[in-house]
């Protein structure tokens, strides 16, 4: 269940951060509510993850995948361009998450 909780935390954080732009400094009510609920859910699920996964490993996965997914969401929702260096950098982030999960004994 640990990784299910971590995936839920990542998804909630991506939804909240995506809504943050639409909240426009918390002047738009519905996106502002989505931000608050999303971040609350993200931290709740992250806290459940930390019952069994070391904080450094959990945070590396959470933030790494969050960066990539937020960038994709910005590209899709807000038409924000991703250039080649950004795409390469995100590929390296994904590679880092894979290395952590495949080879690190710290999280097991």
QUITAZI-V29184 format. One record per pair of residues at least 4 apart in sequence whose C-alpha atoms are under 6 Angstrom apart, sorted by the first residue. I is the first residue (numbers start at 0). J is the second residue. Records with the same first field share a line. If there is no record, write none. Layout:
# QUITAZI-V29184
I = J / J
This chain:
# QUITAZI-V29184
1 = 48
4 = 44 / 48
5 = 45 / 48
8 = 41 / 44 / 45
9 = 61
11 = 37 / 41
12 = 16 / 37 / 38 / 41
13 = 17 / 69
15 = 34 / 37 / 38
18 = 30 / 34
19 = 34
21 = 30
22 = 27 / 30 / 31
25 = 31
33 = 37
42 = 46
48 = 52
52 = 106
54 = 58
55 = 59
57 = 61
58 = 62
59 = 63
60 = 64 / 96
61 = 65
63 = 92
65 = 69
67 = 89
72 = 76
73 = 77 / 79
74 = 78 / 79 / 80
81 = 85
97 = 101
98 = 102
99 = 103
